Amino acid sequence: CSGIVDRAHDGVDSASLIEEAKSGVAAIADTQIEATAGTARDALTEAWRNLTSREPKHLGLTWGWPSVDLSFGKLKPARMTVVAAVPGVGKTNLAWHVAEANAMAPEDDLGIGEAVYFVSGELKTPDLVGRQAGIRAGVPAEAIEGDRALTQEEIDRLVDAQKDIEYMPIVVDDNGGRPFTVADIETRVRAAQQRFTSGTFATPTARYPKNRLRLVVVDYLTKLKPPTLPFGQRYDSREREVAAISGALTEMAKVLDVHVLVIAAVSRGGEKSKGVDPRKRELQMSDLRESGMIEYDAANIIFANTPDDGVLRLKNAKQRFR
């Protein structure tokens, strides 16, 4: 660009300068095409190699329950799954269960395990991990929250739970209590991927020295900030903000080749006033808050409720690839 300006000062005619500019733009476009595009034959060859090689990086990630893996399919890279429920069902506990199940998965033949990046937009990191340690140890919530003193037996069980959790390759990021943007998450996940792959993220108690990071958990969707619009523009509705966040998360999944598991809140609606516990009712797609583009962007949409004595039930409301 500066070269064309210099040549204009040297008296080169405008027609020649325009042709030079066109050639420069075309060269840039050709470079971008070579980097991001390929023929159908090349793509088919790669897809066939992925199907037949069975390399670990091409296998899906587990839900942590074999029956759910069988019914819903495993969590595949470059896709987004949304798990939605009303408050009080246990969305965060479900998300942590999936993270923990993958972090504890056996290493592959190359000695590489699975790492997880857990974005905690609702709870501070110590609160989240402390609660999960309490659940793992079977310690009641009131003791974990400090409403009563811990017994010695509970302390012993918590120590054992801590030993289990501390070697898991899970990064928990609460952003200091401030809202995240998807750009924030993408930058941090990319850096974590490099550190896990090189082994520099491993601690002395790490289960495996090296891990591949293929799962990003976002708890939860409406705690994220939408991407900034250019020229000082503003979103004209919350639905458009959520649509922008959803699209950015889907793009991040593809760019980083990770599965993004997103927790979403569902409105309680008017069911409680009718005497119906909202945690028990079966949810519908229309229950998603400001659903907008979520239905379009997500590969899977799962609804969770607890219809019978607090037992969690998952319903597959959308499944694009099965």
SEGUBA-42277 format. One record per residue (C-alpha): residue number from 1; residue in one letter; y, z, x. Coordinates in pm, whole numbers. Layout:
% residues N
n  res  c2  c3  c1
NUM  A  Y  Z  X
...
//
This chain:
% residues 322
n  res  c2  c3  c1
1  C  0  0  0
2  S  241  92  279
3  G  138  -227  460
4  I  245  -440  165
5  V  581  -260  151
6  D  633  -326  524
7  R  551  -693  478
8  A  800  -713  189
9  H  1070  -583  425
10  D  964  -854  673
11  G  1053  -1119  416
12  V  706  -1228  299
13  D  736  -1401  -41
14  S  639  -1209  -356
15  A  356  -1444  -458
16  S  175  -1380  -130
17  L  229  -1005  -162
18  I  83  -1006  -515
19  E  -226  -1191  -394
20  E  -270  -938  -111
21  A  -241  -649  -357
22  K  -501  -809  -586
23  S  -740  -854  -295
24  G  -695  -489  -193
25  V  -763  -364  -545
26  A  -1071  -588  -571
27  A  -1205  -451  -242
28  I  -1165  -95  -368
29  A  -1339  -185  -696
30  D  -1628  -347  -506
31  T  -1671  -33  -298
32  Q  -1680  185  -610
33  I  -1933  -44  -778
34  E  -2161  -30  -473
35  A  -2142  351  -475
36  T  -2207  412  -846
37  A  -2377  106  -993
38  G  -2714  -58  -942
39  T  -2937  -320  -1096
40  A  -3180  -245  -1377
41  R  -3465  -319  -1134
42  D  -3342  -59  -886
43  A  -3298  198  -1162
44  L  -3647  131  -1297
45  T  -3795  165  -950
46  E  -3628  503  -903
47  A  -3734  620  -1251
48  W  -4094  520  -1183
49  R  -4088  697  -847
50  N  -3958  1011  -1016
51  L  -4234  998  -1275
52  T  -4517  943  -1031
53  S  -4411  1143  -726
54  R  -4399  1479  -906
55  E  -4158  1615  -648
56  P  -4030  1964  -739
57  K  -3672  1842  -778
58  H  -3784  1615  -1064
59  L  -3972  1883  -1259
60  G  -3810  2071  -1544
61  L  -3710  2436  -1545
62  T  -3880  2696  -1758
63  W  -3752  2887  -2060
64  G  -3960  3181  -1944
65  W  -4199  3151  -2239
66  P  -4483  2894  -2211
67  S  -4486  2840  -2587
68  V  -4115  2749  -2585
69  D  -4165  2515  -2287
70  L  -4435  2341  -2488
71  S  -4239  2324  -2814
72  F  -3890  2244  -2684
73  G  -3971  2089  -2349
74  K  -3852  2217  -2014
75  L  -3489  2217  -1903
76  K  -3429  1890  -1717
77  P  -3154  1816  -1463
78  A  -2836  1632  -1569
79  R  -2853  1764  -1926
80  M  -2691  2036  -2133
81  T  -2856  2276  -2379
82  V  -2658  2489  -2622
83  V  -2804  2815  -2755
84  A  -2605  2943  -3052
85  A  -2625  3266  -3251
86  V  -2408  3521  -3430
87  P  -2296  3833  -3241
88  G  -2562  4099  -3198
89  V  -2866  3872  -3174
90  G  -2898  3901  -2796
91  K  -2764  3571  -2664
92  T  -2676  3711  -2323
93  N  -3017  3876  -2288
94  L  -3182  3543  -2371
95  A  -2969  3363  -2113
96  W  -3055  3620  -1847
97  H  -3424  3593  -1933
98  V  -3414  3218  -1864
99  A  -3222  3273  -1539
100  E  -3461  3544  -1423
101  A  -3772  3343  -1513
102  N  -3658  3054  -1293
103  A  -3538  3276  -1009
104  M  -3883  3439  -1001
105  A  -4075  3110  -1018
106  P  -4320  3051  -732
107  E  -4186  2858  -435
108  D  -4294  2496  -393
109  D  -4506  2350  -114
110  L  -4198  2331  109
111  G  -4124  2701  67
112  I  -3820  2639  -155
113  G  -3748  2848  -465
114  E  -3518  2805  -765
115  A  -3166  2948  -768
116  V  -2938  3009  -1067
117  Y  -2560  3023  -1108
118  F  -2472  3258  -1395
119  V  -2117  3231  -1530
120  S  -2034  3556  -1710
121  G  -1725  3502  -1921
122  E  -1786  3802  -2143
123  L  -1908  4087  -1919
124  K  -1804  4199  -1573
125  T  -2079  4143  -1318
126  P  -2174  4512  -1270
127  D  -2194  4561  -1649
128  L  -2412  4252  -1696
129  V  -2655  4325  -1414
130  G  -2662  4697  -1496
131  R  -2758  4625  -1856
132  Q  -3029  4383  -1748
133  A  -3166  4637  -1501
134  G  -3176  4888  -1786
135  I  -3367  4647  -2008
136  R  -3611  4571  -1726
137  A  -3660  4945  -1664
138  G  -3690  5032  -2032
139  V  -3388  5264  -2018
140  P  -3197  5300  -2348
141  A  -2851  5144  -2373
142  E  -2679  5477  -2433
143  A  -2799  5601  -2094
144  I  -2688  5281  -1919
145  E  -2347  5300  -2088
146  G  -2301  5661  -1978
147  D  -2315  5817  -2325
148  R  -2576  6059  -2194
149  A  -2715  6160  -1856
150  L  -3005  5972  -1702
151  T  -3334  6157  -1663
152  Q  -3506  6154  -1325
153  E  -3780  5933  -1467
154  E  -3518  5681  -1585
155  I  -3351  5687  -1245
156  D  -3685  5613  -1076
157  R  -3747  5323  -1312
158  L  -3397  5185  -1250
159  V  -3454  5199  -873
160  D  -3770  4993  -918
161  A  -3582  4745  -1140
162  Q  -3310  4715  -880
163  K  -3567  4625  -615
164  D  -3698  4350  -844
165  I  -3355  4207  -922
166  E  -3189  4226  -581
167  Y  -3410  3960  -422
168  M  -3362  3709  -704
169  P  -3149  3407  -603
170  I  -2903  3452  -890
171  V  -2529  3428  -835
172  V  -2327  3604  -1107
173  D  -1962  3500  -1130
174  D  -1718  3676  -1366
175  N  -1404  3522  -1206
176  G  -1248  3866  -1187
177  G  -1226  3883  -1566
178  R  -1008  3571  -1589
179  P  -1105  3264  -1795
180  F  -1286  2980  -1618
181  T  -1223  2609  -1629
182  V  -1519  2375  -1589
183  A  -1353  2247  -1269
184  D  -1366  2603  -1131
185  I  -1735  2627  -1210
186  E  -1817  2284  -1065
187  T  -1645  2362  -734
188  R  -1824  2695  -697
189  V  -2165  2562  -799
190  R  -2135  2274  -550
191  A  -2058  2522  -270
192  A  -2344  2749  -378
193  Q  -2585  2453  -380
194  Q  -2500  2380  -18
195  R  -2541  2743  84
196  F  -2874  2787  -97
197  T  -3010  2463  49
198  S  -2912  2562  403
199  G  -3036  2917  359
200  T  -2701  3082  433
201  F  -2698  3248  90
202  A  -3022  3435  163
203  T  -3005  3813  196
204  P  -3250  4029  396
205  T  -3431  4103  67
206  A  -3434  3741  -55
207  R  -3763  3621  -195
208  Y  -3737  3278  -30
209  P  -3501  3181  254
210  K  -3407  2849  90
211  N  -3358  2756  -275
212  R  -3245  2458  -476
213  L  -2982  2536  -739
214  R  -3061  2339  -1054
215  L  -2967  2578  -1335
216  V  -2617  2683  -1440
217  V  -2586  2935  -1723
218  V  -2253  2965  -1905
219  D  -2202  3278  -2114
220  Y  -2025  3168  -2319
221  L  -1861  2841  -2433
222  T  -1545  2969  -2602
223  K  -1456  3185  -2301
224  L  -1380  2870  -2102
225  K  -1039  2705  -2073
226  P  -1013  2335  -2157
227  P  -918  2084  -1886
228  T  -544  2049  -1831
229  L  -394  1744  -1999
230  P  -155  1519  -1801
231  F  221  1505  -1845
232  G  241  1848  -2007
233  Q  51  1742  -2317
234  R  -121  2003  -2536
235  Y  -435  2002  -2746
236  D  -349  1986  -3115
237  S  -651  2191  -3232
238  R  -914  2432  -3108
239  E  -1178  2174  -3200
240  R  -1030  1929  -2951
241  E  -1023  2200  -2683
242  V  -1392  2277  -2739
243  A  -1474  1905  -2736
244  A  -1300  1868  -2399
245  I  -1489  2168  -2258
246  S  -1820  2036  -2389
247  G  -1759  1693  -2239
248  A  -1663  1843  -1903
249  L  -1981  2056  -1895
250  T  -2196  1751  -1970
251  E  -2023  1558  -1693
252  M  -2077  1848  -1450
253  A  -2449  1851  -1532
254  K  -2475  1484  -1436
255  V  -2254  1501  -1125
256  L  -2432  1806  -978
257  D  -2777  1712  -1114
258  V  -2821  2053  -1276
259  H  -2922  2175  -1619
260  V  -2636  2354  -1793
261  L  -2747  2621  -2041
262  V  -2450  2714  -2259
263  I  -2431  3013  -2491
264  A  -2219  2960  -2803
265  A  -2098  3199  -3070
266  V  -2160  3123  -3436
267  S  -1933  3254  -3709
268  R  -2075  3530  -3927
269  G  -1922  3349  -4224
270  G  -1931  3515  -4563
271  E  -2292  3622  -4551
272  K  -2222  3985  -4468
273  S  -2007  4030  -4776
274  K  -2299  3908  -4986
275  G  -2519  4182  -4849
276  V  -2708  3955  -4608
277  D  -2736  4056  -4243
278  P  -2595  3750  -4059
279  R  -2838  3808  -3772
280  K  -3130  3734  -4004
281  R  -3017  3415  -4173
282  E  -3132  3075  -4053
283  L  -2843  2886  -3897
284  Q  -2735  2529  -3957
285  M  -2541  2281  -3744
286  S  -2231  2342  -3956
287  D  -2230  2706  -3840
288  L  -2124  2613  -3487
289  R  -1764  2715  -3431
290  E  -1541  2412  -3378
291  S  -1865  2220  -3321
292  G  -1685  1887  -3275
293  M  -1846  1701  -2986
294  I  -2104  1971  -2905
295  E  -2355  1798  -3132
296  Y  -2298  1473  -2944
297  D  -2285  1608  -2588
298  A  -2581  1848  -2591
299  A  -2932  1722  -2520
300  N  -3069  2022  -2709
301  I  -2919  2263  -2960
302  I  -3113  2584  -3022
303  F  -3031  2839  -3291
304  A  -3137  3199  -3244
305  N  -3172  3469  -3507
306  T  -3367  3790  -3564
307  P  -3520  3768  -3913
308  D  -3793  4031  -3872
309  D  -3723  4374  -3722
310  G  -3519  4239  -3432
311  V  -3782  3988  -3316
312  L  -3602  3687  -3168
313  R  -3673  3351  -3327
314  L  -3559  3019  -3182
315  K  -3509  2705  -3390
316  N  -3471  2361  -3234
317  A  -3189  2200  -3429
318  K  -3148  1897  -3202
319  Q  -3368  1745  -2934
320  R  -3246  1416  -2795
321  F  -3521  1320  -2553
322  R  -3841  1413  -2740
//
